Amino acid sequence: METVQKGIVDAIQKHSTIIIHRHINPDLDAMGSQAGLQRTLQLSFPDKNIYAAGHDEKSLLFINTMDVIPDEAYKDALVIVCDTADTSRICDRRFSKGAMLIKIDHHPDHEPYGDLSWVDPSYSSASEMLVDLFLEYPEVFSMNKEAAGAFYTGIIGDTGRLLNGTASPRTLMAVKALRKFHFQPERIHNHLNKKSSGVSRLREAILMTFKVTDHGVAYIYLTDEKLAAYGVDRAEAANLVNVLSSMARVRIWVFFIEYPNEIRVRIRSRNIPIDDIARMFGGGGHSFAAGASIDSWKKADEVIEALNGKT
């Protein structure tokens, strides 16, 4: 591997306290890469203090729960940020308080940061990157089934269960290596397949009420009132974003989800790069899966208009 990866390994070996961050509103890869890294380091270096920073996400508690970290823990600590392209999206703003900062990410590197930065968009996920790193240094790192399960969850999250075209032969090799740890992937899939009656009813309502422009941009507004009517939280609603992907005339699809102080935008597409539009509105992401936050429903109209120009 390249010098930067060796530098990451050296930094991990050097520091006695390691604090792992990921992005706000975590998805499966953010949580999976963070949890997998924490568990691998805890097993490999039992004498070190290894923390996971951020807020708990109710729908992802099956992957990991976050640690309560005192401010003083950051003194002389190594901070590693997983799966986060921009510093504005790092969960827990204390990430800059450590002695050393490392970025590990697979999104386009529009905002370089960190004392060491390993960014490689050819990977399907941050989870796959970390699996590759640990396999390259078996004399340093040891995984167990808990770490492997977390990494597997991250990989299937960002590859759409290996179906969205982002999985490469290297991805499949990583999955093959993880399967040796006997973590029972069927339990993970069964958990992800569980849907409450409210989520199922909201899914049906989305398919019945979404709108689509003449340019093939499908969209729906998920207001607080609508989510409350179905008893669905925002994270559960966000996970439904791909229900519009199978509609024949739809080329780009967008969810606008209302939060107390913002509207979060989840954008997906069929082979049309849309991450530049997300960046126009202060967000970012992958070429075909990106997001942003806006402050008004009027801005939602601007997002739709900008996306119309992509088709």
PyMOL commands that set and color helices and strands:
alter all, ss='L'
color gray80, all
select helices_A, chain A and resi 3-14+28-44+58-60+71-74+87-89+93-97+126-136+145-158+169-179+185-193+197-209+224-230+234-238+241-244+275-280+297-308
alter helices_A, ss='H'
color red, helices_A
select strands_A, chain A and resi 17-21+49-52+78-82+100-105+116-119+211-212+217-222+252-258+263-269+284-285+289-294
alter strands_A, ss='S'
color yellow, strands_A
deselect
rebuild
show_as cartoon
